[in-house]
Amino acid sequence: MKTIPETDLQFICNIQTPCFQSLTTEETEFVRSSKTQVLFRKGENLTKQGTFSAYILFIVKGIAKQYIEGENSRNYNLRILQAGEFVGLSSVFTGNIFSYSAAALTDCQAFLIEKETITKLAQQNGSFGFAIIKRYCEQNADLYINLEEVLFKQMNGRLAHILLYLNKIKQKTPDIFQLLVRKELADFAAISTENTVKLLKTFEKEGLIQLNEKEISLIDILRLQEISKKG
């Protein structure tokens, strides 16, 4: 992790997200004085599950993966984090530790904002507090959807769901599949790497996708949607 000073050409002055637009000039200056701009290199952890959280992050550039660490190096990938998203909001409302890990898939530029700053602003500025809580609830809703996919679908349904999910992200990040190894795809679908590779080859034989090394192109989205739906 590298701190980006205000004199650096990469420095970004303001946080471009609607919830911060409701702040007064004094509140904006309060945020500015309590934030640090940093650069995470590809592969570095933005947050580490179980560690103390003194800040939350706001991603300015780049993408990362949010995941839960299990035993024996087994992880479950929850979702892709993109520019404009907060990381670590749960620690503001529910405790002093990060409940998940996040790792940079590309170089990521982010603001580190002191947690107490967010708490104070949420208490004194109703519009800001509402926007932050809304984002937190939206993130929780996404997690419930992910759990439903894992708990109630067979392997082919899970993988089809993940391919469709990543294909939407591909619109903004064309190289998303190239940034993920097969194990990471498997960790999204909560299945083994071996089964992931086998299912991908089966999907290709059935004309659903096209494989080109790490790149995956979705050919028959309607059939993939049907597989995802029926599980």
C-alpha positions as CSV (number, residue, x, y, z in Angstrom):
1,M,0.0,0.0,0.0
2,K,1.4,3.4,-1.0
3,T,0.1,6.8,0.3
4,I,-0.6,9.3,-2.5
5,P,0.2,12.9,-1.4
6,E,-1.7,15.9,-2.7
7,T,1.3,16.8,-4.8
8,D,1.1,13.5,-6.8
9,L,-0.4,13.7,-10.3
10,Q,-2.5,10.7,-9.3
11,F,-4.1,12.5,-6.4
12,I,-7.9,12.9,-6.6
13,C,-9.4,15.9,-4.7
14,N,-13.0,14.9,-4.0
15,I,-15.0,11.8,-3.4
16,Q,-17.5,11.6,-6.3
17,T,-20.5,9.8,-4.8
18,P,-24.0,11.2,-4.1
19,C,-24.0,10.7,-0.3
20,F,-21.1,13.1,0.1
21,Q,-22.8,15.8,-2.0
22,S,-25.2,16.4,0.8
23,L,-22.5,17.6,3.2
24,T,-22.0,21.2,4.2
25,T,-18.8,23.0,3.5
26,E,-17.7,22.5,7.1
27,E,-18.5,18.8,6.9
28,T,-16.7,18.3,3.6
29,E,-13.6,19.8,5.1
30,F,-14.0,17.5,8.1
31,V,-13.9,14.5,5.8
32,R,-11.0,15.9,3.9
33,S,-9.0,16.3,7.1
34,S,-9.7,12.7,8.2
35,K,-9.0,10.8,4.9
36,T,-5.9,9.5,3.3
37,Q,-5.5,8.6,-0.4
38,V,-3.7,5.3,-1.0
39,L,-2.7,3.0,-3.9
40,F,-3.1,-0.8,-3.4
41,R,-1.1,-2.8,-5.9
42,K,-2.7,-5.8,-7.6
43,G,-2.9,-8.7,-5.2
44,E,-2.6,-6.6,-2.0
45,N,-5.3,-6.8,0.7
46,L,-7.6,-3.7,1.1
47,T,-9.0,-5.3,4.2
48,K,-8.2,-8.5,6.2
49,Q,-10.9,-10.5,7.8
50,G,-10.7,-10.4,11.6
51,T,-8.3,-7.5,11.9
52,F,-9.1,-4.2,13.7
53,S,-10.9,-1.6,11.6
54,A,-10.1,2.0,12.3
55,Y,-11.3,3.2,8.9
56,I,-13.5,2.4,5.9
57,L,-12.4,2.6,2.3
58,F,-13.9,4.2,-0.7
59,I,-12.7,2.8,-4.1
60,V,-11.8,5.5,-6.6
61,K,-10.2,3.4,-9.3
62,G,-9.7,-0.3,-10.0
63,I,-11.6,-3.4,-8.9
64,A,-11.2,-5.9,-6.1
65,K,-12.9,-9.1,-4.8
66,Q,-14.7,-9.3,-1.5
67,Y,-14.4,-12.7,0.1
68,I,-14.7,-14.7,3.3
69,E,-11.7,-16.8,4.5
70,G,-12.4,-20.3,5.7
71,E,-10.2,-23.1,7.0
72,N,-7.6,-24.9,5.0
73,S,-7.2,-22.0,2.5
74,R,-10.8,-22.3,1.4
75,N,-12.4,-19.0,0.5
76,Y,-15.8,-18.0,-0.7
77,N,-15.9,-15.0,-3.0
78,L,-18.9,-12.8,-2.3
79,R,-18.7,-10.2,-5.0
80,I,-16.6,-7.9,-7.2
81,L,-16.0,-4.4,-5.7
82,Q,-15.8,-1.6,-8.2
83,A,-15.0,2.1,-8.3
84,G,-17.6,4.1,-6.3
85,E,-18.1,1.4,-3.6
86,F,-17.4,1.5,0.1
87,V,-15.5,-1.3,1.8
88,G,-15.9,-2.0,5.5
89,L,-19.2,-0.3,6.2
90,S,-20.2,-3.2,8.4
91,S,-17.5,-2.2,10.9
92,V,-19.1,1.2,11.3
93,F,-22.4,-0.3,12.5
94,T,-21.7,-3.7,13.9
95,G,-18.2,-3.9,15.4
96,N,-14.5,-3.0,15.4
97,I,-13.2,-5.7,13.1
98,F,-13.4,-6.3,9.4
99,S,-15.9,-9.2,8.8
100,Y,-14.4,-10.1,5.4
101,S,-11.3,-9.7,3.3
102,A,-10.9,-7.7,0.1
103,A,-8.0,-8.1,-2.4
104,A,-7.1,-5.9,-5.4
105,L,-7.6,-7.6,-8.7
106,T,-6.0,-4.6,-10.4
107,D,-4.2,-1.6,-9.0
108,C,-6.7,0.1,-6.8
109,Q,-6.8,3.8,-5.7
110,A,-8.9,4.4,-2.6
111,F,-9.6,6.8,0.2
112,L,-9.2,5.6,3.8
113,I,-11.7,7.5,5.9
114,E,-11.6,7.4,9.7
115,K,-14.5,5.4,11.0
116,E,-15.4,7.9,13.6
117,T,-15.8,10.5,10.9
118,I,-18.5,8.5,9.1
119,T,-20.3,7.8,12.5
120,K,-20.3,11.5,13.4
121,L,-21.6,12.6,10.0
122,A,-24.3,10.0,10.0
123,Q,-25.5,11.2,13.4
124,Q,-25.5,14.9,12.5
125,N,-26.5,14.9,8.9
126,G,-29.7,13.0,8.2
127,S,-29.4,12.9,4.4
128,F,-25.8,11.5,4.6
129,G,-26.8,9.0,7.3
130,F,-29.8,7.8,5.2
131,A,-27.5,7.4,2.1
132,I,-24.9,5.4,4.0
133,I,-27.5,3.1,5.7
134,K,-29.1,2.6,2.3
135,R,-25.8,1.5,0.8
136,Y,-25.2,-0.8,3.7
137,C,-28.6,-2.4,3.3
138,E,-28.1,-2.8,-0.5
139,Q,-24.8,-4.6,0.2
140,N,-26.5,-6.9,2.7
141,A,-29.3,-7.7,0.2
142,D,-26.6,-8.7,-2.4
143,L,-25.1,-11.1,0.2
144,Y,-28.5,-12.8,0.8
145,I,-28.9,-13.3,-2.9
146,N,-25.4,-14.9,-3.1
147,L,-26.2,-17.2,-0.2
148,E,-29.4,-18.3,-1.9
149,E,-27.5,-19.2,-5.0
150,V,-25.1,-21.4,-3.0
151,L,-27.6,-23.0,-0.7
152,F,-30.4,-23.9,-3.1
153,K,-28.8,-24.6,-6.5
154,Q,-26.8,-27.4,-8.0
155,M,-23.2,-26.8,-9.3
156,N,-24.2,-26.1,-12.9
157,G,-26.8,-23.5,-11.7
158,R,-24.2,-21.8,-9.4
159,L,-21.6,-21.6,-12.2
160,A,-24.1,-20.3,-14.7
161,H,-25.2,-17.6,-12.2
162,I,-21.6,-16.5,-11.7
163,L,-20.8,-16.4,-15.4
164,L,-23.9,-14.2,-15.9
165,Y,-22.9,-12.0,-13.0
166,L,-19.3,-11.5,-14.2
167,N,-20.6,-10.9,-17.8
168,K,-22.5,-7.8,-16.5
169,I,-19.3,-6.5,-14.9
170,K,-17.5,-7.2,-18.2
171,Q,-19.4,-4.2,-19.8
172,K,-17.4,-1.8,-17.6
173,T,-14.3,-4.1,-17.1
174,P,-13.8,-6.0,-20.4
175,D,-10.9,-8.1,-19.0
176,I,-12.7,-9.3,-15.9
177,F,-12.5,-13.0,-16.8
178,Q,-8.7,-12.6,-17.5
179,L,-8.2,-11.2,-14.0
180,L,-9.6,-14.3,-12.4
181,V,-8.0,-17.7,-12.3
182,R,-10.2,-20.8,-12.3
183,K,-9.9,-21.2,-8.5
184,E,-11.4,-17.7,-8.1
185,L,-14.3,-18.7,-10.3
186,A,-14.7,-21.8,-8.2
187,D,-14.7,-19.7,-5.0
188,F,-17.5,-17.6,-6.4
189,A,-19.6,-20.7,-7.0
190,A,-18.6,-22.5,-3.9
191,I,-17.5,-25.6,-5.8
192,S,-14.1,-27.2,-6.4
193,T,-11.7,-26.0,-9.0
194,E,-11.8,-29.4,-10.7
195,N,-15.5,-29.3,-11.1
196,T,-15.4,-25.7,-12.3
197,V,-13.0,-26.7,-15.1
198,K,-15.2,-29.7,-16.0
199,L,-18.4,-27.7,-16.1
200,L,-16.8,-24.9,-18.2
201,K,-15.8,-27.5,-20.8
202,T,-19.3,-29.0,-20.7
203,F,-20.8,-25.6,-21.2
204,E,-18.4,-25.0,-24.1
205,K,-19.4,-28.4,-25.8
206,E,-23.0,-27.4,-25.4
207,G,-22.4,-24.1,-27.2
208,L,-23.2,-22.0,-24.1
209,I,-19.8,-20.3,-23.9
210,Q,-16.5,-20.1,-25.7
211,L,-13.1,-20.5,-23.9
212,N,-9.9,-18.9,-24.9
213,E,-7.4,-19.6,-22.2
214,K,-8.7,-17.5,-19.2
215,E,-11.1,-15.5,-21.4
216,I,-14.8,-16.6,-21.3
217,S,-17.3,-15.4,-23.9
218,L,-21.0,-16.1,-23.2
219,I,-22.6,-17.4,-26.4
220,D,-26.1,-18.4,-25.3
221,I,-27.2,-16.2,-22.5
222,L,-30.8,-17.3,-22.6
223,R,-29.9,-20.9,-21.9
224,L,-27.4,-19.9,-19.2
225,Q,-30.2,-17.9,-17.6
226,E,-32.5,-20.9,-17.7
227,I,-29.8,-23.1,-16.1
228,S,-29.2,-20.5,-13.4
229,K,-32.9,-20.2,-12.7
230,K,-33.6,-23.9,-12.5
231,G,-30.4,-24.6,-10.7
